[in-house]
């Protein structure tokens, strides 16, 4: 679905009294957010963005004071999937993998990707098995296709 919303950041609070907000950044961070001027189907218009530690400090035309900034806490900044840059060979967006079926190399169904996690040592696929249990597989150990992911079934044991 090319126009499903993709979250690039979330507003985590106010910064100062003039309506600036602090952003928790996802994906490609500050550069990924700066590449867009409009978020949430035009509801928010980015005026400025700068780094602060591991966050971003943003100003939106529609958020003009601290009260509005506090009220915006928890707002996800989304763009349509079609607005993201094209991927190179072997690259993928996490959002495109969520929900993909996972199978063994021989085609045996093993589950569905429910999330992609990174605890510091690289991306892990969080896979939900048909019985409701979960397991994780390093992305580097998976063969990622457009419509499914193949793994060695030993990971599912």
C-alpha contacts under 8 A as a table, 3 or more apart, distances in Angstrom:
res1	aa1	res2	aa2	distance
1	X	4	X	5.89
1	X	81	X	7.91
2	X	80	X	7.30
2	X	81	X	5.28
2	X	82	X	5.11
3	X	80	X	4.65
3	X	81	X	4.91
3	X	82	X	5.40
4	X	80	X	5.50
4	X	81	X	5.55
5	X	78	X	5.56
5	X	79	X	5.39
5	X	80	X	4.55
5	X	81	X	5.88
6	X	78	X	5.15
6	X	79	X	5.46
6	X	80	X	5.98
6	X	81	X	5.72
6	X	95	X	7.17
7	X	10	X	7.63
7	X	26	X	7.59
7	X	76	X	6.17
7	X	77	X	5.57
7	X	78	X	4.34
7	X	79	X	6.75
8	X	25	X	6.41
8	X	26	X	5.26
8	X	27	X	6.46
8	X	29	X	7.61
8	X	32	X	7.03
8	X	33	X	6.31
8	X	76	X	7.59
8	X	77	X	5.79
8	X	78	X	5.91
8	X	79	X	7.50
9	X	23	X	6.14
9	X	24	X	5.45
9	X	25	X	4.45
9	X	26	X	5.39
9	X	29	X	7.96
9	X	33	X	7.41
9	X	76	X	5.94
9	X	77	X	5.25
9	X	78	X	7.50
10	X	23	X	5.51
10	X	24	X	5.34
10	X	25	X	6.82
10	X	73	X	7.91
10	X	74	X	6.09
10	X	75	X	5.60
10	X	76	X	4.21
10	X	77	X	5.68
11	X	21	X	6.45
11	X	22	X	5.83
11	X	23	X	4.62
11	X	24	X	6.44
11	X	72	X	6.63
11	X	73	X	5.12
11	X	74	X	5.34
11	X	75	X	5.37
11	X	76	X	6.42
11	X	77	X	7.62
12	X	21	X	7.37
12	X	22	X	5.59
12	X	23	X	5.63
12	X	24	X	6.39
12	X	73	X	5.11
12	X	74	X	5.84
12	X	75	X	7.94
13	X	21	X	5.67
13	X	22	X	5.33
13	X	23	X	7.52
13	X	69	X	6.68
13	X	70	X	5.71
13	X	72	X	7.45
13	X	73	X	5.06
13	X	74	X	7.85
14	X	17	X	7.72
14	X	19	X	6.88
14	X	20	X	6.04
14	X	21	X	4.39
14	X	22	X	5.94
14	X	66	X	6.19
14	X	69	X	4.98
14	X	70	X	5.30
14	X	73	X	7.56
15	X	18	X	7.91
15	X	19	X	7.12
15	X	20	X	5.14
15	X	21	X	5.01
15	X	22	X	5.96
15	X	57	X	7.30
15	X	66	X	7.64
15	X	69	X	7.87
16	X	19	X	7.03
16	X	20	X	6.52
16	X	66	X	6.88
17	X	20	X	7.39
17	X	65	X	5.99
17	X	66	X	4.68
18	X	64	X	6.24
18	X	65	X	4.71
18	X	66	X	5.83
19	X	59	X	6.74
19	X	60	X	7.87
19	X	63	X	5.43
19	X	64	X	4.62
19	X	65	X	3.83
19	X	66	X	4.74
19	X	67	X	7.61
19	X	68	X	6.69
19	X	69	X	5.27
20	X	57	X	6.60
20	X	58	X	5.56
20	X	59	X	4.72
20	X	60	X	7.34
20	X	63	X	7.45
20	X	64	X	7.82
20	X	65	X	7.60
20	X	66	X	7.41
20	X	69	X	6.56
21	X	57	X	5.67
21	X	58	X	5.36
21	X	59	X	6.46
21	X	69	X	5.86
22	X	55	X	6.50
22	X	56	X	5.71
22	X	57	X	4.75
22	X	58	X	6.46
23	X	55	X	5.53
23	X	56	X	4.86
23	X	57	X	6.13
23	X	58	X	7.07
24	X	54	X	7.74
24	X	55	X	5.34
24	X	56	X	6.70
25	X	28	X	7.88
25	X	29	X	4.97
25	X	30	X	6.71
25	X	33	X	7.99
25	X	54	X	8.00
25	X	55	X	6.37
25	X	56	X	6.91
26	X	29	X	5.35
27	X	32	X	7.10
28	X	31	X	6.20
28	X	32	X	4.89
28	X	33	X	7.91
29	X	32	X	5.35
29	X	33	X	6.60
30	X	33	X	5.29
30	X	34	X	6.08
30	X	49	X	7.81
30	X	50	X	7.68
30	X	51	X	7.14
30	X	56	X	6.64
31	X	34	X	4.98
31	X	35	X	6.18
32	X	35	X	5.44
32	X	36	X	7.55
33	X	36	X	5.80
34	X	37	X	7.09
34	X	49	X	7.01
36	X	39	X	7.44
36	X	46	X	7.75
36	X	79	X	7.99
37	X	45	X	5.68
37	X	46	X	4.98
37	X	47	X	7.55
38	X	41	X	7.19
38	X	42	X	5.28
38	X	43	X	7.40
38	X	44	X	5.78
38	X	45	X	4.68
38	X	46	X	6.22
38	X	79	X	7.70
39	X	42	X	5.41
39	X	43	X	6.25
39	X	44	X	5.13
39	X	45	X	6.46
39	X	46	X	7.83
39	X	77	X	5.68
39	X	78	X	5.40
39	X	79	X	5.59
40	X	43	X	5.34
40	X	44	X	6.36
40	X	77	X	6.06
40	X	78	X	5.09
40	X	79	X	6.27
41	X	44	X	7.88
41	X	78	X	7.86
41	X	79	X	7.21
42	X	45	X	6.75
43	X	62	X	7.85
44	X	60	X	6.22
44	X	61	X	7.01
44	X	62	X	6.17
45	X	60	X	5.31
45	X	61	X	5.54
45	X	62	X	6.89
46	X	49	X	7.58
46	X	58	X	7.25
46	X	59	X	6.18
46	X	60	X	4.62
46	X	61	X	6.56
47	X	58	X	7.52
47	X	59	X	5.43
47	X	60	X	5.29
47	X	61	X	6.18
48	X	58	X	5.57
48	X	59	X	5.19
48	X	60	X	7.22
49	X	56	X	6.55
49	X	57	X	5.58
49	X	58	X	4.37
49	X	59	X	6.54
50	X	56	X	5.65
50	X	57	X	5.29
50	X	58	X	6.59
51	X	54	X	7.30
51	X	55	X	6.10
51	X	56	X	4.55
51	X	57	X	6.07
52	X	55	X	5.27
52	X	56	X	5.60
52	X	57	X	6.52
53	X	56	X	7.84
59	X	63	X	7.26
60	X	63	X	5.43
60	X	64	X	7.68
61	X	64	X	6.89
63	X	68	X	5.55
63	X	69	X	6.01
64	X	68	X	6.58
64	X	69	X	7.56
65	X	68	X	5.47
65	X	69	X	6.27
66	X	69	X	4.86
66	X	70	X	6.06
67	X	70	X	5.16
67	X	71	X	6.14
68	X	71	X	4.97
68	X	72	X	6.20
69	X	72	X	5.15
69	X	73	X	6.82
70	X	73	X	5.44
72	X	75	X	5.55
79	X	83	X	6.55
79	X	84	X	7.90
80	X	83	X	5.42
80	X	84	X	7.46
81	X	84	X	5.69
82	X	85	X	7.97
87	X	91	X	5.69
87	X	92	X	6.58
88	X	91	X	5.44
92	X	96	X	7.14
92	X	97	X	7.87
93	X	96	X	5.39
93	X	97	X	7.03
94	X	97	X	5.35
94	X	98	X	6.68
94	X	116	X	6.55
95	X	98	X	5.49
96	X	99	X	7.98
96	X	100	X	7.92
97	X	100	X	5.49
97	X	113	X	6.74
98	X	112	X	7.87
98	X	113	X	5.16
98	X	114	X	5.48
98	X	115	X	5.83
98	X	116	X	7.53
99	X	112	X	5.74
99	X	113	X	5.11
99	X	114	X	5.92
100	X	112	X	5.63
100	X	113	X	5.57
100	X	147	X	6.35
100	X	148	X	5.37
100	X	149	X	6.86
101	X	109	X	7.43
101	X	110	X	7.77
101	X	111	X	5.94
101	X	112	X	4.42
101	X	113	X	6.51
101	X	147	X	7.45
101	X	148	X	5.09
101	X	149	X	6.35
102	X	109	X	6.18
102	X	110	X	5.46
102	X	111	X	5.13
102	X	112	X	5.35
102	X	113	X	6.86
102	X	127	X	7.74
102	X	148	X	5.88
102	X	149	X	4.77
102	X	150	X	5.77
102	X	151	X	7.22
103	X	106	X	7.59
103	X	107	X	5.31
103	X	108	X	5.20
103	X	109	X	4.34
103	X	110	X	4.93
103	X	111	X	6.96
103	X	148	X	7.40
103	X	149	X	6.31
103	X	150	X	4.96
103	X	151	X	6.34
103	X	153	X	7.82
104	X	107	X	5.13
104	X	108	X	5.13
104	X	109	X	6.61
104	X	110	X	6.72
104	X	150	X	5.30
104	X	151	X	5.11
104	X	152	X	5.63
104	X	153	X	5.27
105	X	108	X	7.53
105	X	150	X	5.43
105	X	151	X	6.02
105	X	152	X	6.35
105	X	153	X	7.73
107	X	150	X	7.80
110	X	129	X	5.95
110	X	130	X	7.26
110	X	153	X	7.62
110	X	156	X	7.05
111	X	127	X	6.05
111	X	128	X	5.25
111	X	129	X	4.17
111	X	130	X	5.73
112	X	127	X	5.39
112	X	128	X	5.30
112	X	129	X	6.67
113	X	116	X	7.74
113	X	125	X	6.41
113	X	126	X	5.82
113	X	127	X	4.46
113	X	128	X	6.33
114	X	125	X	7.81
114	X	126	X	5.75
114	X	127	X	5.64
114	X	128	X	6.25
115	X	125	X	6.27
115	X	126	X	5.09
115	X	127	X	7.25
116	X	123	X	6.45
116	X	124	X	5.56
116	X	125	X	4.79
116	X	126	X	5.76
117	X	123	X	5.66
117	X	124	X	5.13
117	X	125	X	6.54
117	X	126	X	6.89
118	X	121	X	6.76
118	X	122	X	5.53
118	X	123	X	4.67
118	X	124	X	6.09
119	X	122	X	6.98
119	X	123	X	7.67
122	X	138	X	7.28
122	X	139	X	7.82
123	X	138	X	6.08
123	X	139	X	5.67
123	X	140	X	7.92
124	X	136	X	6.04
124	X	137	X	5.41
124	X	138	X	4.37
124	X	139	X	5.36
125	X	136	X	5.37
125	X	137	X	5.16
125	X	138	X	6.14
125	X	139	X	6.01
126	X	134	X	6.87
126	X	135	X	6.00
126	X	136	X	4.69
126	X	137	X	6.90
127	X	134	X	5.43
127	X	135	X	5.40
127	X	136	X	5.98
127	X	137	X	7.79
128	X	132	X	6.14
128	X	133	X	5.97
128	X	134	X	4.52
128	X	135	X	6.82
129	X	132	X	5.41
129	X	133	X	5.40
129	X	134	X	5.71
129	X	135	X	7.69
130	X	133	X	7.44
135	X	155	X	7.49
135	X	156	X	6.32
136	X	155	X	7.48
137	X	141	X	6.86
137	X	142	X	7.40
137	X	155	X	6.46
138	X	141	X	5.38
138	X	142	X	6.98
139	X	142	X	5.26
141	X	151	X	6.84
141	X	152	X	8.00
142	X	149	X	6.53
142	X	150	X	5.85
142	X	151	X	5.01
142	X	152	X	7.84
143	X	149	X	5.62
143	X	150	X	5.02
143	X	151	X	6.39
144	X	148	X	6.60
144	X	149	X	4.61
144	X	150	X	6.58
145	X	148	X	5.24
145	X	149	X	5.66
145	X	150	X	7.90
151	X	155	X	7.50
152	X	155	X	6.17
153	X	156	X	5.43
153	X	157	X	7.20
154	X	157	X	5.52
